[in-house]
């Protein structure tokens, strides 16, 4: 798989709303409230291998943009 396509998948998965991603919480803590105190939905110890693998899996057929076609 080309690196660009893999990065596209990761970016799409990271931009999902909670509870699937903490991206918006990071933005809130740094850019909006500027308190630099994010309240993450899970700790690093709570993250399972299956969760990480799901970030790299093909995008769902219902994804609005679909897979990146090169």
Residue frames relative to the residue before (quaternion, step in Angstrom):
aa qw qx qy qz dx dy dz
X 1.0000 0.0000 0.0000 0.0000 0.00 0.00 0.00
X 0.4810 -0.6685 0.4817 0.2996 3.58 -0.87 0.91
X 0.6032 -0.5966 0.4064 0.3392 3.54 -1.08 0.82
X 0.6376 0.5423 -0.3324 0.4345 3.61 0.96 -0.80
X 0.6554 0.5024 -0.3090 0.4719 3.59 0.98 -0.80
X 0.6454 0.5087 -0.3192 0.4719 3.58 0.99 -0.77
X 0.6486 0.5033 -0.3140 0.4770 3.60 0.97 -0.81
X 0.6102 0.5440 -0.3461 0.4603 3.58 1.05 -0.70
X 0.6403 0.5196 -0.3216 0.4654 3.60 0.91 -0.90
X 0.6736 0.5009 -0.2971 0.4551 3.56 0.86 -0.99
X 0.6589 0.5045 -0.3220 0.4556 3.60 0.91 -0.84
X 0.6538 0.5055 -0.3191 0.4639 3.59 0.97 -0.78
X 0.6687 0.4892 -0.3012 0.4721 3.59 0.98 -0.77
X 0.6677 0.5059 -0.3072 0.4516 3.61 0.99 -0.77
X 0.6878 0.4936 -0.2795 0.4531 3.59 1.12 -0.56
X 0.4361 0.6995 -0.4663 0.3210 3.60 1.24 0.06
X 0.5327 -0.6237 0.4568 0.3443 3.58 -1.15 0.53
X 0.6451 -0.4969 0.3877 0.4320 3.60 -1.24 0.30
X 0.6164 -0.1128 -0.7741 -0.0894 1.65 -2.21 1.12
X 0.4654 0.7157 -0.4219 0.3053 3.61 1.24 0.14
X 0.7933 0.0502 -0.0073 0.6068 3.58 1.19 -0.45
X 0.3398 -0.7348 0.5512 0.2019 3.57 -1.17 0.61
X 0.2597 0.8061 -0.4994 0.1826 3.59 1.24 0.31
X 0.7027 0.4728 -0.2756 0.4547 3.58 0.81 -1.00
X 0.6070 0.5388 -0.3513 0.4667 3.60 1.12 -0.58
X 0.6386 0.5151 -0.3208 0.4733 3.57 1.01 -0.74
X 0.6417 0.5095 -0.3121 0.4807 3.58 1.00 -0.82
X 0.6422 0.5339 -0.3242 0.4444 3.58 0.93 -0.89
X 0.7204 0.4745 -0.2657 0.4304 3.56 0.79 -1.02
X 0.7408 0.4054 -0.2272 0.4851 3.60 1.05 -0.68
X 0.8207 0.2993 -0.1362 0.4673 3.58 0.75 -1.00
X 0.7268 0.4285 -0.2548 0.4725 3.60 0.98 -0.72
X 0.8034 0.2421 -0.1225 0.5301 3.59 0.50 -1.18
X 0.2176 -0.8236 0.4880 0.1903 3.57 1.26 -0.49
X 0.4015 0.7142 -0.4787 0.3156 3.55 1.09 0.70
X 0.2651 -0.8015 0.4888 0.2200 3.59 1.32 -0.30
X 0.5659 0.5549 -0.3988 0.4614 3.56 1.08 0.80
X 0.0547 -0.8277 0.5582 0.0197 3.59 0.36 1.17
X 0.2480 -0.7221 0.6249 0.1630 3.53 -1.17 0.66
X 0.1813 -0.8243 0.5308 0.0762 3.54 0.03 1.33
X 0.5244 -0.6577 0.4489 0.3014 3.56 -1.12 0.67
X 0.7901 0.0700 -0.0416 0.6075 3.60 1.24 -0.38
X 0.4310 -0.6544 0.5419 0.3040 3.53 -1.25 0.36
X 0.6860 -0.4825 0.3411 0.4246 3.57 -1.23 0.29
X 0.6392 0.5377 -0.3234 0.4446 3.57 1.06 -0.72
X 0.6506 0.5345 -0.3088 0.4424 3.60 1.18 -0.53
X 0.5854 0.5969 -0.3709 0.4044 3.60 1.19 -0.40
X 0.2254 -0.7897 0.5625 0.0952 3.55 -0.77 1.10
X 0.6567 -0.5126 0.3784 0.4036 3.56 -1.24 0.40
X 0.6207 0.5540 -0.3415 0.4373 3.60 1.03 -0.75
X 0.6301 0.5312 -0.3306 0.4599 3.58 1.05 -0.73
X 0.6606 0.4937 -0.3003 0.4793 3.57 0.96 -0.86
X 0.6457 0.5269 -0.3190 0.4512 3.59 0.92 -0.88
X 0.6289 0.5571 -0.3344 0.4269 3.59 1.03 -0.76
X 0.6073 0.5582 -0.3570 0.4384 3.60 1.11 -0.57
X 0.7263 0.4272 -0.2250 0.4893 3.59 1.14 -0.65
X 0.5196 0.6594 -0.4035 0.3638 3.58 1.25 -0.26
X 0.6419 -0.5085 0.3834 0.4271 3.61 -1.18 0.38
X 0.5501 -0.6136 0.4548 0.3378 3.55 -1.13 0.70
X 0.5951 -0.5879 0.4208 0.3510 3.54 -1.16 0.66
X 0.6038 -0.5709 0.4168 0.3686 3.59 -1.16 0.57
X 0.6878 0.4800 -0.2737 0.4708 3.59 1.15 -0.58
X 0.4084 0.7097 -0.4832 0.3100 3.60 1.26 0.01
X 0.5247 -0.6881 0.3968 0.3061 3.62 -0.77 0.99
X 0.7613 0.3406 -0.2011 0.5138 3.61 1.03 -0.64
X 0.3471 -0.7655 0.4779 0.2551 3.57 1.22 -0.40
X 0.7182 -0.4112 0.3322 0.4525 3.53 -1.32 -0.18
X 0.5146 -0.6123 0.5006 0.3312 3.54 -1.21 0.54
X 0.1608 -0.7800 0.6001 0.0747 3.57 -0.80 1.01
X 0.1326 -0.8114 0.5677 0.0419 3.55 -0.63 1.15
